[in-house]
């Protein structure tokens, strides 16, 4: 008799949750959030830190079409990051590039100017990563962070992402070639420390 490997259930990406932390609320992103997100999409420093090459100024009409279609996506999760004190939309947190064969996703986060360094991004990361493992049943969540963005790398490490290796000269930015560090977090790690490795005694190197 041949033993068949049971495939994992398909993650329910069509369910767009609301996830509440102490400082931020993650909720489904909508077309009405575009006005609040445009400063992020237009900011030169945010583009540099994320390695986002734009061909000219992002068009608000195209952005409205993009964000208006996020609720229909079956293979990714796009959530708006809302600062609870002000109620302002301050960015987005995304699980995308779903790999069904390997039960994995990519993660990225993008915040509007003036919201860095307050722990908001770290908490938003912890919320969506936790949902990825506990709500979607993912095994691996990965990202890439450029070497000129150590603040972001530290935030990812606080949630439990571990550096795996370096993509040399992965980005060409204004004539400079920049390395990217590949980082990931695995489901067993998440369930061990809940996104707080230092508190659990697993401090990053």
C-alpha positions, -999 to +999 in steps of 0.1 A: +000+000+000+013+034-009+011+061+017-001+094+002+011+126+017-018+147+027-016+182+012-020+212+035-053+230+033-053+261+011-049+293+032-079+315+032-065+347+017-099+359+008-106+364+045-091+398+052-089+401+090-086+430+114-057+426+138-054+448+169-023+455+189-015+481+215-004+508+191-017+498+157-047+482+141-043+462+109-074+461+087-082+454+051-069+482+029-094+500+007-095+526-021-104+552+005-069+548+020-051+560-011-050+596-001-033+587+032-009+564+015+002+587-014+028+605+008+044+571+014+044+563-023+058+597-032+086+599-006+121+596-020+136+581+012+108+555+015+115+545-021+152+542-014+148+521+017+125+497-001+144+497-034+113+509-053+122+522-087+094+544-100+089+555-136+078+590-128+053+600-102+029+573-091-005+580-106-033+583-080-059+568-104-038+537-109-032+535-072-070+537-065-075+508-090-048+488-073-060+492-037-096+489-047-089+454-060-071+441-029-102+425-013-105+401-042-070+386-041-069+349-033-032+346-030-020+376-009-030+397+021-028+435+020-037+453+052-036+490+061-017+500+092-037+524+114-022+543+143-048+538+171-042+570+189-049+592+159-069+568+137-046+577+108-036+553+081+002+552+083+012+524+059+005+489+047+017+454+057+016+427+031+020+389+027+025+381-009+043+358-033+025+328-019+042+296-027+016+268-023+040+239-028+062+251+001+036+269+022+055+301+023+050+338+017+071+370+013+065+399+037+069+436+032+059+467+052+058+503+040+052+533+063+045+569+056+072+595+064+075+605+100+063+572+116+096+554+118+113+547+151+082+545+173+077+508+174+047+510+151+063+490+123+076+463+147+041+458+161+025+457+127+051+432+116+044+410+146+006+411+140+006+401+104+034+375+108+014+359+137-017+358+115+003+342+087+013+313+110-017+310+132-045+320+108-031+310+074-011+280+084+021+291+067+054+274+074+079+301+063+077+339+059+107+356+043+119+391+033+148+410+019+163+441+036+190+463+021+222+470+040+215+507+041+184+500+062+197+487+096+167+501+115+143+479+095+166+448+100+166+454+138+128+456+138+126+423+119+150+407+143+128+418+173+100+398+157+122+367+152+134+370+116+168+353+112+194+363+086+200+335+061+224+350+036+233+379+014+222+387-022+253+406-035+246+438-055+209+430-055+200+467-059+213+494-082+204+527-066+216+560-080+248+544-093+255+524-061+251+486-060+237+475-026+236+441-010+203+426+004+201+403+034+176+375+031+157+369+064+130+344+074+110+332+103+096+296+105+063+284+121+081+263+148+101+294+158+070+316+160+051+291+182+081+289+204+085+326+211+054+343+197+073+370+179+093+380+209+126+360+208+145+383+232+119+379+259+119+342+254+157+341+257+165+337+220+183+370+214+195+376+179+232+376+170 
